[in-house]
């Protein structure tokens, strides 16, 4: 009967461990599945019935939503005035003369799959699958001001390139608009509008920008630790609103001088960048296009009073492309010859531990440039982190070694006072005091490391630079899970296990299995919990985490596995130094009949 409270305590600890594992898997990998997320979004929108943004006539295309049309078919349709092709080092596509929309953009250096057969299409015309566009226009008290549906005419240039801008024209009875469009070698488009007042009265107009993203990509999946949605900067402060919050009707709205606003996903972003001296009103929200949610980001400048016969000019930039840190930093520093964009590198979700993630990325970038392999850069950075924590880990491992050395005496106390728990605890505490051992000193120094390791995990998770980067052997993409599976004997059997219902979800590759094995080895270097239930749960954890890590990016699993291997080597050295015989020593002794005596 005296064992029951302890058994209950052990049972609760076991349940707690299982819940922790489930929470970790939910937090990092599985999350809400895409179909459930999309269904919840549609239901929320049907109830919210958020009104469309209030804009002047001609600003928004009110074409009713319909079944998506093939992208290529829309791009070859000339009924809306035709298109102007653009071709730069990083992007290609076309601009529609309808609204001068930037609605066809592919990234030359980034592909949908590692086979590199199809470029990533960031922007697509309205009516196509994955429709997403950005456009600029004018509002005010004049008639027929150009909006996102206005038909422009090409007046100069042919194909838009970094060395050959194009010019568009549009006229009303009161105003003449000339729009010069430029593109650089990366992802920045510059729109410069020159407006002439041909009327006999002073006219007041103001510039605006408007982007629409029709739903989410089919393969999109939300992650708790990643910001995707509206992102902007005002007053040197980031403004953020996730897609899921926009779905709930929580719009992002603010005013600022300069700054920027956009819609961001894990690797890509589209953003408006006004002149940094311009006072702007910014908004991002969701509207309904039939049953489909449409994410909107808009920016509006101040009024300009143009007197009769006078001309006014205004320039605004559109970023549409990959969030490559080196490129974002060049724009932030003004190194491209254009006006500097404040905090533009923070379009990458560095997280709350940015003071870890940014230096980690800097080191990874340098190691990658030295080794020419991002996987080797991960291994090198892991070594640097381990060296930085070497003193604190030594203290922790030395404490663990001392506790393991005391295990025989603790077992003796447990047997001697098996029927007297109070005396058993007292004798154990006296043993700790006599031997100057602290059962918690091995854990406390490890707590700060958890934040550092999370920072490194975050860095590897959010940065584009690991995407589609190969390692060695079968790892062709460090940002994707290990493609091998024990279900087909790691490729020996000619079928794809991931296509199997239910069973395919249990597919585990070589790297996760290797991680689980190193976790098991690391556990066996430590003193096992005295309670049988706790001991069983601890032995079960490597198996559980093997399944969890099966869904992690290969680069992350390589990091954790290599970190475990370094920890095993360090802890084994300390154990031997403190005269503790490890399970490995016992195995060698049983296998070969002898073992090197631990150092005294």
N, C-alpha and C positions, 0 to 999 in steps of 0.2 A: 504493500500500500504506500510505502514511503517513496516508491519510485514514480508514482503517478504524476505528481507535479512536474518532476524533471522530464518525464516522457511527454507531457503536454507541452512543456516549453520547447522541447526538441522538435515536436511536431509542428508547432507554430513557426519556429525558425525555418524548418523545411518548406512550409507553405510560403513563407516570406521570400525565400530564395527563388522559388518557382515563379512567384508573382513578379519579382525583380527581373527575371529573365524574360518573362512575357512582356513586361513594360519596355525593356530594352529593344526587343524585336519590333514592338509596335512603334517605338520612338524613332528607330533608325531605318527600318526596312519596309515592313509591310504597310503601316499607316492605313488610312482609308483608301480603299481600292478605287481605281479611276471611275468605274461604272457607278459605284455608289456615290462618289463625289459629284459626278455629273448629274445624277438623278436628284440629289439634294439641292444642287444649284438650280435646276429647273423648277423644283417645287418652291424654293424660296423666292424665285423671281415671279412665279405665278401669283404668290400671295402678296409680294411687295408692290408689284405693279408700279415700279418707279417710272416717272414720266421722262420723256426724252428731253435732252438739254434745250433750253430756250435759245434759239439762234435766229438770225434774220433770214428772210427768204433767199433761197439759193445757196445757203451755207451747207446744208446737209442733203444728201441724196435720200429721197424718201421712197425709193424703189422697194416694193414689197419683197419680203424674203421668199425664196423659192428653193427648190432642190438644187444643190450645187451643180454647176456646169463644169465641164472639163477645163482645166486651167489653160491648156494650149489653145482651145477653141476661143476662149475669151480674148486671149492675147493676139489672135489673128483677126479678130472682128474689127472692122474699120468704121462701123456705124457711129461710133462716139468720137469721131475726129481723128482716129489713128494714134500712133505712138512714136516716141522718139527713143531710140536705143541709147544706152550708155554702157561704157566698157572701161573699167579701171583695173588696177592691179589686184584688188581684193574683192571687187563686186562687179556684177554685170546684170543687165535687165533692161527695163524700159520705163518711161514716164508717159502716162496717159495724158492726152491733150484735154480730156474731160477733167476739169478742176486742176490740171497740172499735177495730178496725183502721183506720188511715189508709191506705186502699188505692184511693182514687179521687180523684186530684188533677190538675187542669189549670191551666195558667198563662195568665191572661187576656191578658197583654201580650206573650206569645211564641207564635209560630205555627210550624207545621211547614214552611211554604213562604212565599215573599214574597207570594203571593196572599192570605194571611191568611184562609184558609177553615177551617182546623182548628187549634185550640190544641194546644200541646205537652202530651201526657199524661205526666206524670212518674211517677205511681203508678197501678197498675192491679190489680184483684183477682186473687187466685190462681185459676188455671185459664184466664185469658185470655192472649192474646199479649202479651209484654212485662210479665208479672206482676211486681209490685214493691210491697211494703207494709211498714209499720212499726206496731208495737204495743207496749204496755206491760202488765206484769203483776206478780204477786207469787209468791215462792217461800218455802218454810219448812216447819215441822213441823205445820202445820194441814192439814186435809183440804179438798180441792176448791178450792184457791186459784185465783184468776182468771188465766188465761193467754191465749194468742193465739187460742184456740178457744172461750173461754167466751162464753155468750150473756148479754149485758147487757140491761137494760130502761131505756127512757128515762123518767125521773121528772120532768123539768122542762125547759122550753124547747121550741122547735119547730125552726126553722132556725138553725144556728150562724152568727152574724155578729160583727164586731168589737164591736158594742154589745149583743149578746144571746147569752150563753153557754148551754150546755146542761148537763144533769146526768144521769148514768146511775147505775143501782143494781144491786147484786149481793149476794146473801146466801147464807151457808152456815149450818150448825147452830152454828157457833162464831163467825163473823165477819160483820159488815155492811160493805160497801164502797159509798162514794158517790164518784163520779168527776165532777168539774167540768172541762169542756173549753172553752177559749177560743182565739180566733184573732185576730191583729192585722191591720193593713191590708197587710202584706207576706207573709211566708212562715213565720211562727212560730205553732206551736200549743202551748198550755200545758195539761198534764194535772195536775190536783191531786186526789189520792186522800185521802179521809178514812176511816180504818179503825177500827171499834169492836169491841172484844172482848166478845162476849155469853156467853162460856163462864165456867166457874168456875176456870180455870187460866190461868197466864201463857203467852202464845203468842209465839213468835219468828218473824218474817217479814222478808223483804227485797225491795225493788223491783228490777225488771229491765226492760230494753228490748231488743227483738229486731226486726231488719229483715232481709228476704229479697229479693234481686234475682235473678229466675229468668233466667239467661242474659244476653246482651247484645242491644241493638237491632239490627235487620237492617242498618241503615246505619252501624253502628259500625266504625271503623277505627283501629287503634292508631298512635300517633306516638311516636317515640323521645324527642322533646323535651318531651312532655306527660305529666304524672302523672294517671292515671285509676285508681281503685281505692279502697282503704281510706285514710282520712286522719283523723288525730286530733291532739289536743294534750294533753300531760301534762308538768307541771313546766315550763311555758313552752317546751317543745320539741315540734316537729312529729314525728308518727309517721306514716310512709308505707309502703304496700305496694301495688305495682301489681297489676292484675288478673292479668297474666302470672305474677307471682311467687306469688299466691294459687293459681293453677292448678297450680303445681309443689308445692303443699303447704306453702308458707312462710307460716304464719299470723302475724298481728300480734296480740300479746298483751302487756298491761302493766297496772299498777295506778297509780292517781293520786288526788290530791284534786281534785275538780272536773274541769276540762278538757272535752273533747267527743270524739265518735267518729262517723264517717259513711262513706258510700260516695259517691264523687264521679266525675263525668264532666267533660268539657271545660267545659260551661256550667252544669250542674245539680248539685245535691247534696241528699242527705237525711242528717240528722245528729241524734244524741241529745245534749242538753245537760243534764247533771244539775245539781243545786244545787252551787255551787262550793265548799261546805264538806263535801260528801259524799265519802267514800272509796269509790272504785269499782274494779271489775275489768273490764277491757275486752278484747274479742277480736274479730278478724275473720278469717274463713277461707272456704274453699269446701267445699261438700258436694255430693253427687250426688243429683239428683232424676230417677231413671231414668237416661237417657243425657245429661241436661242438667245443666250445672254451675249451682249456686245459690250466690250470694255472700251471706255472712251477716256482719252486724255486731251485736254484742250488748254490753250494759253491765249490770252488776249492782252494787247498792248494799250497804250494811252491814245487819246484822240489827237489828231493832227489837223489843224485848221489850215487849209490850203486856199490861198486867195486866188482870184481870177488871174489866169495866165501864169501862175506860179507852179513850181515843181517841188515835190518832196520825195525823198528816198528812204528806204528801210531795208536792212538785211537781217535775215534770220537763218539759223542753221538747223539741219535735221541730221541726227546721227542714226544710222541704221546698219547694225552689224554685230560683230562678235565682241564680247567684253574681254578682249586680250589686254592684260594689264599694261604692257609696254605701250600699246597704242593709246589707251585711255590716259596714261601718264603724260604722253606727248601733248595731247589736247589740254590737259590740266595745266601744264607748264607753259603753254603757248608756243611750244617748239615747232609747230607746223606753220608759223607765220601768221596765225589767226589769233583772235582775242582768247586769252586764257579762260578755261572753264573751271570754276571752283569746285573742288572735291569730286572731280569726275571719276577718279579711280574708285570712289566709294559706291559706284554702281555695282561693283562686285560686293557680294554680301560677306564682308569680313566678320560680322558678328560682334557680340559684346566683348569678346576677347581679341579684338583687333590688334592689341599690343603684343599678342603672340602670333596671330595669323599673318600679319603683314611681314614681320621679320622672317617667319618661316618661309613665306613665299619668296622673299628676296634670296634666301639661302638656296631654296630649291631651284630657282632660276639660274643662279650662278653655278651650282653643281651640274645642272642639266647642260649648260653651255660648255662646261669642262669635260664631262663624260660623254655627252652626246646621246644620253639615254635617260629618260625620266625615271625609270625604275631604279637605276643605279643612283640617281640623285636622291630618291626616297631612302635608299639604304644608307647613303652618306649622311643625310640629315638625321636619321635615327641614331647613328653613332654619335653625332654632335650632341644631340639631346641627352643621350645616355652619359656622355662624358661630363656634361654640365651638371647632371644630378649624381655623379659618381660618389661624392662625399656623403650626401644624404642617403643614398641607397646603401652605401656601405654600413652606415649606422643601422639602418632598418634590417639588413640581412644579418648583421652581427647579432642583433637582438633575436632574430628568428633562429639563428644557430644556437644561441644560448638556451632558448626555450626547447629546442629539439634535444639538446644535450641533457636537459632536466627531465625529459619524458620518462625514463625508467623510474626515477624517484617519485614523480607525480603519479605514475601507475601504482607504485607501491603504497603511497598514501591513500589512493582511491580504494585499493583492495583492503587495506588495514582498517579504514573507517567507512566501509561500505554502508553500514547501518546508521551512521551518524553524519549527516550531511553538513551540519554546522561545524563539527570538529574537522571534517575533511577540508572544508573551506579555510578554516583557521590554519591548519597545518600547511596547506598549499601556499597561503599568503606568507607564512613564516619562512617557507622555503624560498619564495621569491625575494624576501627581504635579506635572507642569509646569503643568497647567491648573487644579490644585486641584479635581479632580473625583473624586467617590466614587460608584462604580456602585451601592453599597448604601444610600447616604444617602437615596435616594428611596423606598426600601422600608421601612426601619426605622421612620420616623415613622408609617407607616400601620398598623403592628401594633396599637397601642392602640385605633385606631378600629374594628378588627374586632370587639372585645369590645363596644364601644358599639353598633355596628350590629346585632350579634346580640341585644343587650338590647332594642333597639327592635323587631326582628323578633319576639322572644318576646312582647313586650307586645302587639303587634298580633295575634299568633296566639292567645293564651289568653284575652283579655278579651272578655266578652260584649257590650260596648258597640258593637262593630263589626258584630255579627250583624244581617243583614237591613237594614243602613243603606245607603241609596242614595247615589250620587255624582251624576254628570250623564250625560245621554245614555242609552246602553244599559246602563250599570252600575247595576243595581237592588239589588245586594247586594254590599257590599264584602268580606264574609267568604267569598264563593263565587268560583270562577274566572270569568274573562271568558267570557260565554256565547256570544260570536260565534265564527265559524270560517271559515278561508279555504277549507275544503272546500265550503261552500255560498255562497262569495263574500260572506261576512259578512252572510248573511240574504237575499241577492238571489235565491237558489234556494230553493224551498219544501220543504225537508226538513231533518231534524235529523241532522247527521253523527254525533253521539254514539251513535246507535242502530246504526250500522254496525259489524259485527264487525271487530276488529283495526284497520281504518282509522280508526274513530271515536276510538281512543286517541291518534291523531296530530293531533287537532283542535287548532288554535292560533288564538287570538283576536287582536284588534287590540292590546290592551295588551302581551301577550308579544312580539309582533312589534316594537312600538315600543321595548320594552326592549332587544331584541336589536340594533336599529338604533342606539340610544344607546350600547350597549356597544361596537359596532363603531366608532362615531365617537370614543369615548374612547380606544380602542386606537390609532387612527390619529394621535392627538396625541402619542403616546409614540414613543420610538425603537424600531423593530422589532428583534427578536432577530437577531443576525448569522447564526445558523445557519439554513439553509433549512428544515430539518425543524421546528425550534422555531417558525419564522415561520409555517409552514403550520398547525401545531397552534393557534397563537394566533389565526389567522384563522378557524379552524374553531370556536373556543369560542363566539362569539356565536350561532352556529346551534344548537349543543348547548344552551346555556342558554335559548334561546328555547323549545325543546321542554320543558325542565325547568320553566320558569316558567309554562307553559301550565296546569299543575295548581295553581299557587299562588293564594291568595285575591287578588282584584282589588286590595284595599287594600294588600297587600304589594307587588304589582307596581307600583302607582302610586308607592309609597315609593321603590323601587329605581330606577324610571325617572326620577323627579324628582331623585333624588340624583345619577344619572348626568348629567342635564342641567345641574345646578348645577356638577358637577365639570368638565364640558366648558367651561362659561363661564369658570370660574376658571382652568383650565389653559391655555385659549387666551389669556387675558389675560397670564398669566405668560410663555408662550412668546413672544408678541409683544414683551413688555417686555424679554425677554432676546435679542431679535434673531433668533429662530428662525422660519424659514418653515415653516408647517404644511402638511399635505395639503390643508386647506381653502383656504389661500392659493394653493397650486398649482392647485387646481380653478378658483378665481375668475380666476386669471391666464390659464389655458387657455380659459376660457369667455368672458371679456370682454376679454382682451388686456392687462390690467394689474391690478396689485394694490397696495394701500397698502404702502409700505416698512415693515418692522418697525422699531420704535424701537430705537435703539442705546443 
